[in-house]
């Protein structure tokens, strides 16, 4: 059975499953659960030695790996629990508030947009 979430924004409290759980076993990859997050892990590659301890402890399999090295974090599924940051022996992962992370992204996007605009008018 596929869980129909097309009207989820208009659901009353009675229509939501307890604990905002994903109701079908083995399907978490199909749902972008990262929107539950209030804290976001920020990875500093310059501090990382790719020991993969974060990957071992991440309960959401959100540590992205390629060729046996960490390459990033899957923010679509990361719920911001912070286990990766606590377990990292090199302190290469720092937790910041989700609102701060979004503000930084918006500022970076605005900066890129202004650079493109300036280049177009030069």
C-alpha positions, 0 to 999 in steps of 0.5 A: 500500500502506498501512503497518499500524502498529496493532501497532507497540508490540509489534513486535520490532526486525526489524519496524521499517523502518531509520531509523524512516523513513516507507516510502511516498512522499508520505504524511508528512501521514498520520503524526504524526512529531512524537513523535520529537522531543527538542527543541521549538520555542517561538514568541514571537509578540511577537518575530515580524515574520512574515518567513517565513524559518522557513517557507522552511527548515522541512524538515517544513512544520511552520510554520503560516501563515494570511493570509501570517503565521505562526500557530503550529507543527504539533507533530504533524509537527515533529521538533524539528530546530531549523532554524527557531530557527537561521534566525529573524533575530528569535530569535522561536523558542526550542528547549526540551527536549520533557520540559520542554515537557510539564512546562510543559503539565501544570503549565498544565493543572493550573492550569486544572483548579484554577481550574475546581474553585475556581470550582465550589466558590465 
